[in-house]
Amino acid sequence: MKVARREFPPAPETAASAREFVHDTLLGWGVPDPFDDIILLVSELVTNAVIHADSALEVTVRRSEGSTEVMVTDSAPERAVPQAGPLTVDTSPSTDDERSGGLGLALASAIASSWGVSYGRNDKAVWFRIEDKSDGTPSLESPPVRRGSARPTRPPAWSALDSALGSRLSLPQLLERTVEYSTSTLGGDAAYIALATSDETMWEVRSAAGLTSGAPWRTLRVRTEEIFPSAAPEPGPVINDDLMIARASHGALSRAGMRSQVTAPLIVDGRVTGLLAVASTRARHFGSAAAKRLQEGADLIALPVERARLAEVELSRRASLSFLAEASDLLAGTLDERMTGALAAQLITSRLGRWCAIHTINELGISKLTHVVHSDENLNDVLRSLLTALPPQEQREPQPLWSPQELATEELDERLTGALARGPAISIPLIAHGRALGRMTIGKHEADDFTREEADVADDLSRRVASAMENARLHERHTSMSTALQRSLLPPKDKEPVIPGVDHAVYYRPSDERSEVGGDFYDVFSASGRWCFAIGDVCGTGPEAAAVTGLARHTLRALAREGFTPAHIMQRLNMAILDENTSTRFLTMLYGEMTPATDGTGGMRVRMVSAGHPLPMRLNQKGVVETFGNSQPLLGAFEDVGFTTESVDIHPGEVVLAVTDGVTERRSGSDMLGDEGLEEIFSHAAGLTAQAVISRIERELEEYAPGGNSDDTAMLVLRFL
């Protein structure tokens, strides 16, 4: 009997080293190739020991007449070996990074003549024995018997992969199993599988084994013709003994110590949809039999993998559309430019990149960095400083933003350089209506890369961000103009007159829609020894209503200074509105003049006209509220109308309140405040100052209908001392 032993550490590369040890041992003993079954079982049992036992292990090979026995011993007897079940793959839900377990015992049960598990005080051993054929070679066809009982014919070399195809595995899990089984089946040391991208012009390495030590494989971006030249009549398996392979993967294979590889295309309906490759640290390791066997595996998985890939592409497309739709809703929900930029940066960092920066260009054409968001908040300040010192230029293809020479001047430490500078980035201009509004820059970590779909989503998102920013700017410009116009239609607070014996206060609040100019207005002024007040309401809002408001206010002041009576002023104002107003905008107005009363009571005489406006209310010292005056025709509606001046005496201690219909028509659900509701509120205002009366009414209105100011609101309070 011949015996060979070797110890191995619990490392990821141990499976490859154990396969090489067993392969070379059997070859040295003169056991004729092939012995695929032995190598496959060694790979599975060693992988299980590394993953589950996590201890140093020993591989023992014994060769006796007519059979080969291999034993894998680890130092963790307390970790029992699971019982062998049927040759299936675990279908329980798991993440892409989790593997539910190897198939070592199941394969041993299906392939080996006999197998078993031995537990000791300090170790446990899993072993298997494979009988030779009558000609001395290991059995590949005959059905050996396990423990004296008959068993079905051994499944083919790709049986484990065939079982995986029948399991409910995700595409990443299936690809992971494929490279593992390919490595074991061909006795290689590494393997990878590359699939076509969504646009089918490039390839990406989707799974690899044995090529890296913990670090992820950077995306392989190679055009199909670089791997399968058009000169080749039909794509098929290719053996590379000198690693003269595609430029993109040559470096990774060389760094991993690979000397040879065999590749097989995944072909569906005559199209090359991917590439399956197995590499070895030994030169000229693969022959035509290995190439044929790998092509069989590639043919086995080609159609299921392509279906899964297309389903993944469709799912990703739907996720991208959903992301863009959600982003559009969020961006449309704000009309503030700074909030738009902040939302865009947060959305991008959550979906497309590790960090995002937004530059905006103001009206003077000056670019400014406004938003910087990194998934690691500790890097925000460093990233902002770097982007300020070295502004990005437009680049739509993913590549580092800065050269090593530029970064050397910024004195970044190695960690920050890797996290910020060496990673790929894209910088897309924000353009709306042919005008540049800024720039959107997205970066990733140096170990990551942008897929073509991510770049397309970023490009689409940039247009939506630019449109939202343009809308925000237009809204801000419109609001500024509306505010300035509205301000011009109301008297300045600092220029309101001081009326002897009268405490007065005014109030104006526009409706919820701030983009329109309101039609309500008030005025308090002196003219020809009289104290004048007015409050009005134009039908509608917007520029046309503002035009009527401006005409009424300035005409009113001009006529009052000429000394005309209130009735005559209303008559002239009515004609002026009819002459100028071509949009049928009506105006209601309460206009009055105050002069000291002549009866010696110290009160005031008010001469007034209420042209279609809600009648004013008066509150006496006992808390009794009553309206006074008579309603007359509104302004701007009819030509042949006359107005009458009314005189009312107001006594000391009384309070006069005039409002627009935005107060009385305040609604809470289907209920409206009305004149009665306002009288009830006003009746509790006795003894308050004019400003306190307005504050009380405002508070009561908000309690009655929170946020219900759907119309402009104006109030005028005169408290006679």
Protein Blocks (a to p, Z undefined) as FASTA:
>chain_A
ZZddddddddfklmmmmmmmmmmmmmmnopacddfklmmmmmmmmmmmmmmnopacdddd
dddehiacdddddfbfklccdddddddddfbdcdfkbcfbdcklmmmmmmmmbdcddddf
kbccddddddddfkopacfkbccdeehiacdddddfklmmmmmmmpccdfklmmmmmmmm
mmmmnopabdcdddddfkopaccdfbdehkaghiacddddddfklmmcfklmbgcddddf
kopacfklmmmmmmnopabdcdddddeehiafbdcddddfbehkbcfklmmmmmmmmmmm
mmmmmmmmmmmmmmmmmmmmmmmmmmmmmmmmpccfklmmmmmmmmmmmmmmmbdcdddd
dfkopacdfbdcdfblklmmmmmmmmmmmccdddfbgcdfbdfklmmmnopafklmmmmm
mpccddddddeehiafbdcdddddfkbccdfklmmmmmmmmmmmmmmmmmmmmmmmmmmm
mmmmmmmmpccfklcccdehiacdddddddfblmbccfbdcddddeehiacddddddede
djklmmmmmmmmmmmmmmmmnopafklmmmmmmmmmmmmmmnopacddddddddddfkon
opacdddddehiacdddddfkopacdedjddddehkambdcdddddddddehiacddddf
klmmpcehjbcfbjmlmmmmmmmmgoiafklmmmmmmmmmmmmmghiambccdddddddZ
Z
